[in-house]
Amino acid sequence: MGRKNRLNKNFAKKKLKIEGRFARWLIAFGVRLLQLWERTLRYEIDDCAGIVGRPVTENYIAALWHNRLLIFPLILRRFFPIRHGAALISASRDGDLLTDAVHRFGFDVVRGSTSRLGTSAILQLSDVLASGGDVVITPDGPRGPAYEVGRGIIFLAQKTGAAVVPVNMEYSSCWRIKSWDRFIVPRPFAKVRVIIGLPHHVRLTSTPEEFEAERLRLQRTMMALVEMR
């Protein structure tokens, strides 16, 4: 009986794999659906950083919580058309699919994790910032805990000196998916309030205690923008 259950589980896993041409078609369909969906949304922007519609004079690390990620590429296109850069996406199979989707929105991708941001990813993200691009990170992704900043974004900010700009979206109406972070999907015709916080400068540290204090300081800064958890 145990062997049969294991076989059934393995078969189910194989059936759930989304790969190849079907995966590309599904992603293309999803991106198009999201673009049509976005046309029904109403936007209000609260730009505390004063960077919307302004010439690019400084490059930033944009940070938003993973459960707000869905329409962020559309927000970048709408409000920041002259800013370019790369998003950090996990080196997983799900990340492979997300990478394809992000490329369709015209953004570059660096593969890695906010909790395990390896040397290669740090160097690539540093190069993006040094070459005049911005970096987008969900510091509690890809697996959480929700609303907890990983160490990688602190390392990156300290290495490059780039300020972290916290970003948040609040919705007048939405669905919540039963995932680890209760992922948010705005309902059609919802009002979306885009909140761009003041640039946050991560201080250099010399001890684990100081590093942890900086991690918590950024976490509190990001959470100060959140109304719906």
C-alpha positions in Angstrom: 0.0 0.0 0.0 2.8 2.4 0.9 4.6 1.7 -2.4 1.3 2.3 -4.4 0.9 5.7 -2.6 4.4 6.7 -3.5 3.9 5.8 -7.1 0.7 7.8 -7.2 2.4 10.8 -5.7 5.3 10.5 -8.2 2.8 10.3 -11.1 0.9 13.3 -9.9 4.2 15.3 -9.7 5.0 14.4 -13.3 1.6 15.4 -14.4 2.0 18.8 -12.7 5.2 19.6 -14.5 4.7 22.6 -16.9 7.6 22.6 -19.4 8.5 23.2 -23.0 6.2 24.7 -25.6 3.1 24.4 -23.4 4.9 26.4 -20.6 5.8 29.2 -23.1 2.3 29.3 -24.4 0.8 29.4 -20.9 3.2 32.2 -19.9 2.4 34.2 -23.0 -1.4 33.8 -22.3 -0.9 34.7 -18.6 1.0 37.9 -19.5 -1.6 39.0 -22.0 -4.4 38.3 -19.5 -2.6 40.3 -16.9 -2.2 43.2 -19.3 -5.9 43.2 -20.1 -6.8 42.8 -16.4 -4.6 45.8 -15.5 -6.6 48.1 -17.8 -9.6 47.8 -15.4 -7.5 48.9 -12.4 -7.5 52.5 -11.1 -4.2 53.9 -9.7 -3.3 56.3 -7.0 0.4 57.0 -6.4 2.0 58.2 -3.2 5.6 59.0 -4.2 7.4 60.0 -1.0 10.8 59.5 -2.8 9.9 62.0 -5.5 11.2 59.9 -8.4 8.2 59.4 -10.6 8.5 61.2 -13.9 12.0 62.6 -12.9 15.3 62.1 -14.7 17.4 59.2 -13.4 20.1 60.7 -11.2 20.6 57.7 -8.8 20.0 54.0 -9.0 18.2 52.1 -6.3 17.4 48.7 -5.0 13.6 48.5 -5.1 12.2 46.2 -2.4 8.6 45.0 -2.1 7.0 42.0 -0.3 6.6 38.8 -2.3 2.8 38.8 -2.0 2.6 42.2 -3.8 4.6 41.0 -6.8 1.9 40.2 -9.3 1.3 43.6 -11.0 4.6 45.2 -10.1 6.1 44.8 -13.7 3.0 46.7 -15.0 3.6 49.4 -12.4 7.2 49.8 -13.5 6.1 50.2 -17.1 3.4 52.7 -16.2 5.2 54.9 -13.7 8.9 54.3 -14.4 9.2 53.9 -18.2 12.7 55.4 -18.3 14.2 53.3 -15.5 15.7 50.0 -16.4 17.4 47.2 -14.6 17.0 43.6 -13.4 14.9 41.6 -11.0 16.3 38.9 -8.7 14.4 35.6 -9.2 15.0 32.3 -7.5 17.0 29.5 -9.2 14.1 27.1 -9.1 11.8 25.5 -11.7 9.1 28.0 -10.7 11.8 30.7 -11.1 12.4 29.4 -14.7 8.7 30.2 -15.6 8.8 33.5 -13.8 12.0 34.5 -15.6 10.3 33.9 -19.0 7.4 36.1 -17.9 9.6 38.9 -16.6 11.6 38.9 -19.9 8.3 39.4 -21.7 7.8 42.7 -19.7 11.2 43.9 -21.0 13.3 43.4 -17.8 16.5 41.5 -17.2 16.8 38.8 -14.6 19.5 37.7 -12.1 18.9 34.2 -10.6 19.4 33.7 -6.9 17.7 33.9 -3.5 17.3 36.7 -1.0 18.1 34.2 1.8 21.1 32.6 -0.1 22.4 35.4 -2.3 25.6 33.8 -3.7 28.7 35.5 -4.9 27.7 35.3 -8.5 24.3 36.9 -7.9 25.8 39.6 -5.7 28.3 40.4 -8.5 25.7 40.5 -11.2 23.3 42.7 -9.2 26.3 45.0 -8.4 27.1 45.3 -12.1 23.5 46.2 -12.9 23.7 49.1 -10.3 27.1 50.2 -11.5 26.0 50.3 -15.1 23.1 52.6 -14.3 20.3 50.2 -13.7 18.0 49.5 -10.8 17.5 46.2 -9.0 14.2 44.8 -7.8 14.1 42.3 -4.9 11.4 40.7 -2.9 13.4 40.3 0.4 11.0 37.7 1.9 11.0 35.5 -1.3 10.8 32.9 -2.6 9.6 30.9 0.4 9.4 33.3 3.3 8.7 33.7 6.2 6.4 36.4 4.9 7.3 40.0 5.8 10.8 39.0 7.0 13.8 40.6 5.3 16.4 38.1 4.1 20.1 38.8 4.5 20.9 39.1 0.8 19.5 42.6 0.3 21.5 43.9 3.3 24.7 42.4 1.8 24.0 44.0 -1.6 23.2 47.5 -0.2 26.3 47.4 1.9 28.5 46.3 -1.0 27.2 48.8 -3.5 26.2 51.7 -1.3 22.8 51.9 -3.2 19.8 53.0 -1.2 16.8 50.7 -0.8 13.5 52.2 -1.9 10.6 50.3 -0.2 7.6 49.9 -2.4 4.1 48.7 -1.4 0.7 48.3 -3.1 -2.6 48.5 -1.2 -5.9 47.4 -2.9 -9.4 48.4 -2.3 -10.5 44.9 -3.3 -8.6 41.7 -3.8 -8.4 37.9 -3.5 -5.9 36.2 -1.2 -4.3 32.9 -2.4 -3.8 30.2 0.2 0.0 30.3 -0.1 2.8 30.8 2.5 2.5 34.6 2.1 -1.3 34.9 1.2 -0.4 36.1 -2.3 -2.6 39.1 -3.3 -4.5 39.2 -6.6 -6.4 42.5 -7.2 -10.0 42.2 -8.3 -11.0 43.8 -11.6 -11.8 47.5 -11.2 -10.0 47.7 -7.9 -8.2 50.8 -6.8 -4.5 50.3 -6.4 -2.5 52.7 -4.1 1.2 52.6 -5.1 3.3 53.7 -2.1 7.0 54.6 -2.8 8.9 55.1 0.5 11.8 57.4 1.1 15.2 55.9 0.1 16.6 53.8 3.0 20.4 53.8 3.5 21.8 50.6 5.0 24.7 51.3 7.3 28.0 49.3 7.2 28.4 46.8 10.0 31.3 45.0 11.7 29.5 42.5 14.0 26.6 40.0 13.6 24.6 42.0 16.1 25.0 45.3 14.1 24.1 43.4 10.9 20.9 42.0 12.5 20.0 45.5 13.7 20.3 46.8 10.1 18.2 43.9 8.8 15.5 44.7 11.3 15.7 48.4 10.6 15.0 47.8 6.9 12.2 45.4 7.8 10.5 48.0 10.0 10.8 50.6 7.3 9.1 48.3 4.8 6.4 47.2 7.2 5.6 50.9 8.0 4.1 51.1 4.5 1.9 48.0 4.9 -1.7 48.3 5.9 -3.2 45.0 4.7 -1.2 42.0 6.0 
